Amino acid sequence: MAKTAMIRTRITPDLKTEGERILKKLGLTTTEAIILFFTQMKLQRGLPFEVKIPNRITLKAMKEAEEGKGLNSYKSIDVFFKKMGV
């Protein structure tokens, strides 16, 4: 079947730039990503991911992470795995 349908949308320039940067790292074009998304919606019969409103605890953790509070750093992945008990 020929690709003849068109999708047009408006988003902020920053979101477009960041999204395209991520897609490039994944080896995808914006068109390919949209086709992938729509294909997954068709297969899943809905959004291909869970959509939830974050609770109070999650919102607090997200805010702290954005502010750099309570984050840990490790000298190596081995040290991290040891700390995690892996």
Secondary structure, DSSP 8 states (H G I E B T S, - for coil): ------------HHHHHHHHHHHHHHT--HHHHHHHHHHHHHHHTS-SS------HHHHHHHHHHHHTTT----SSHHHHHHHHT-
